[in-house]
Amino acid sequence: MIDTTVESKNPVHQLLEGSALRDAYRLSFLANHLTGPVYAGIERDCGLTRPEYLTLLCLHHRDGLAAKDISLLAGYPKNSISRAVHLLRDKGLINRRPHPTDGRRATLHITATGADLCATTIDRFLSQQSRLLQILSAAERRQLDALLTKLIEASPDWIDPY
């Protein structure tokens, strides 16, 4: 078990400790510092905004999603994802096809160029993730994985879809 009552000299910990939103701030702090620098680098080096890259990344992991699925996975409003879809299509990184059984819907598909771009940038996230988690033992990583899984499984009960 991890002792969470340890006094800290870390100014970030001290700032967040007394907050009524302690858990939300801590999760946000970790997520922002985990992904923020990576997204900034991808925007600088590849010319993709965060919603564009998140859309591309979702399709890299599961091709054939609808824009509403990406909106849910990425946590971005549908209009942001829709704009990203149009920009990615213009850049030749994804394409849109009619749904095979429902002509009113469309599915999105990553192109070979889009997949290559994801393959060359994913190491940035893996490196940042490794740096974040290096302080944890193998047992703590398994515990974190179990807790994150539990939170994700319960997300339909508390998440407000865009």
C-alpha positions as CSV (number, residue, x, y, z in Angstrom):
1,M,0.0,0.0,0.0
2,I,1.2,3.5,-0.8
3,D,1.6,6.0,2.0
4,T,-0.2,9.1,0.8
5,T,0.2,11.1,4.1
6,V,3.9,11.9,3.4
7,E,4.8,15.6,3.8
8,S,6.1,17.0,0.5
9,K,8.5,19.9,-0.3
10,N,7.3,19.8,-3.9
11,P,5.6,23.2,-4.5
12,V,3.1,21.6,-6.9
13,H,2.0,19.1,-4.3
14,Q,1.7,21.9,-1.7
15,L,-0.5,24.0,-4.0
16,L,-2.8,21.1,-4.8
17,E,-3.0,19.5,-1.4
18,G,-5.5,21.9,0.2
19,S,-7.9,22.1,-2.7
20,A,-11.4,20.8,-2.6
21,L,-10.7,19.6,-6.2
22,R,-7.5,17.8,-5.1
23,D,-8.1,14.7,-7.2
24,A,-9.3,16.5,-10.3
25,Y,-6.4,18.9,-10.2
26,R,-3.9,16.1,-9.7
27,L,-5.3,14.1,-12.6
28,S,-5.3,17.1,-14.8
29,F,-1.8,18.1,-13.8
30,L,-0.5,14.7,-14.7
31,A,-2.4,14.5,-17.9
32,N,-1.4,18.0,-19.0
33,H,2.3,17.4,-18.3
34,L,2.2,14.0,-19.8
35,T,0.6,14.9,-23.1
36,G,1.0,18.7,-23.5
37,P,4.7,18.8,-24.5
38,V,4.1,15.9,-26.9
39,Y,1.2,17.6,-28.6
40,A,3.1,20.9,-28.8
41,G,6.0,19.1,-30.5
42,I,3.7,17.3,-33.0
43,E,2.0,20.6,-33.8
44,R,5.4,22.3,-34.3
45,D,7.0,19.4,-36.3
46,C,4.1,17.9,-38.1
47,G,1.6,20.8,-38.4
48,L,-1.2,18.9,-36.7
49,T,-3.3,20.5,-33.9
50,R,-4.2,18.4,-30.9
51,P,-7.8,17.5,-32.2
52,E,-6.3,16.5,-35.5
53,Y,-3.6,14.3,-34.0
54,L,-6.1,12.8,-31.5
55,T,-8.4,11.9,-34.4
56,L,-5.5,10.4,-36.3
57,L,-4.3,8.5,-33.3
58,C,-7.8,7.1,-32.6
59,L,-8.0,5.8,-36.2
60,H,-4.4,4.4,-35.9
61,H,-5.6,2.3,-33.0
62,R,-9.0,1.4,-34.4
63,D,-9.7,2.2,-38.0
64,G,-13.2,2.7,-39.2
65,L,-14.6,4.8,-36.4
66,A,-17.3,7.4,-36.8
67,A,-16.5,11.0,-35.8
68,K,-18.9,10.7,-32.8
69,D,-16.8,7.8,-31.5
70,I,-13.6,9.9,-31.8
71,S,-15.3,12.8,-30.0
72,L,-16.1,10.4,-27.1
73,L,-12.6,8.9,-27.0
74,A,-10.8,12.2,-27.4
75,G,-13.0,14.1,-25.0
76,Y,-13.5,16.9,-27.6
77,P,-16.7,18.4,-28.9
78,K,-18.1,17.0,-32.1
79,N,-17.5,20.3,-33.9
80,S,-13.8,20.2,-33.0
81,I,-13.5,16.7,-34.3
82,S,-15.5,17.5,-37.4
83,R,-13.1,20.3,-38.2
84,A,-10.1,18.0,-37.6
85,V,-11.6,15.4,-39.9
86,H,-11.9,17.9,-42.7
87,L,-8.3,19.2,-42.2
88,L,-7.0,15.6,-42.1
89,R,-8.8,14.7,-45.3
90,D,-7.4,17.7,-47.0
91,K,-3.9,16.7,-45.9
92,G,-4.4,13.1,-47.2
93,L,-4.1,11.5,-43.8
94,I,-7.6,10.0,-43.5
95,N,-10.5,9.3,-45.8
96,R,-14.2,9.0,-45.3
97,R,-16.4,6.2,-46.6
98,P,-20.1,5.4,-46.4
99,H,-21.0,3.0,-43.6
100,P,-21.4,-0.5,-45.1
101,T,-24.9,-1.0,-43.7
102,D,-26.2,2.5,-42.9
103,G,-26.0,5.0,-45.8
104,R,-26.7,7.9,-43.4
105,R,-23.5,7.3,-41.6
106,A,-19.8,7.4,-42.6
107,T,-16.7,5.8,-41.2
108,L,-13.2,7.3,-41.1
109,H,-10.1,5.5,-42.2
110,I,-6.4,6.3,-41.8
111,T,-4.3,6.4,-45.0
112,A,-0.9,4.9,-45.3
113,T,0.6,8.4,-44.9
114,G,-1.4,8.9,-41.7
115,A,-0.4,5.6,-40.3
116,D,3.3,6.3,-41.1
117,L,3.0,9.7,-39.3
118,C,1.5,8.0,-36.2
119,A,4.2,5.3,-36.2
120,T,6.9,8.0,-36.3
121,T,5.4,10.1,-33.4
122,I,4.1,7.4,-31.0
123,D,7.5,7.1,-29.4
124,R,7.1,10.6,-28.1
125,F,4.2,9.5,-26.0
126,L,5.9,6.3,-24.9
127,S,9.0,8.2,-23.8
128,Q,6.9,10.7,-21.8
129,Q,4.8,7.9,-20.3
130,S,8.0,6.0,-19.3
131,R,9.4,9.1,-17.6
132,L,6.1,9.6,-15.7
133,L,5.8,6.0,-14.5
134,Q,9.5,5.3,-13.8
135,I,9.0,6.1,-10.1
136,L,6.5,3.3,-9.7
137,S,7.4,-0.3,-8.9
138,A,6.0,-3.1,-11.1
139,A,3.3,-3.8,-8.4
140,E,2.3,-0.1,-8.3
141,R,2.0,0.0,-12.1
142,R,-0.3,-3.0,-12.0
143,Q,-2.3,-1.3,-9.2
144,L,-2.5,1.9,-11.2
145,D,-3.6,0.0,-14.3
146,A,-6.3,-1.7,-12.3
147,L,-7.5,1.6,-10.9
148,L,-7.5,3.4,-14.2
149,T,-9.4,0.4,-15.8
150,K,-12.0,0.7,-13.0
151,L,-12.4,4.4,-13.6
152,I,-12.7,4.0,-17.4
153,E,-15.2,1.1,-16.9
154,A,-17.4,3.4,-14.8
155,S,-17.1,6.4,-17.2
156,P,-20.6,5.9,-18.7
157,D,-22.0,6.7,-15.3
158,W,-20.4,10.1,-14.9
159,I,-19.1,11.3,-18.3
160,D,-21.1,13.9,-20.2
161,P,-20.6,13.2,-23.9
162,Y,-20.1,16.2,-26.2
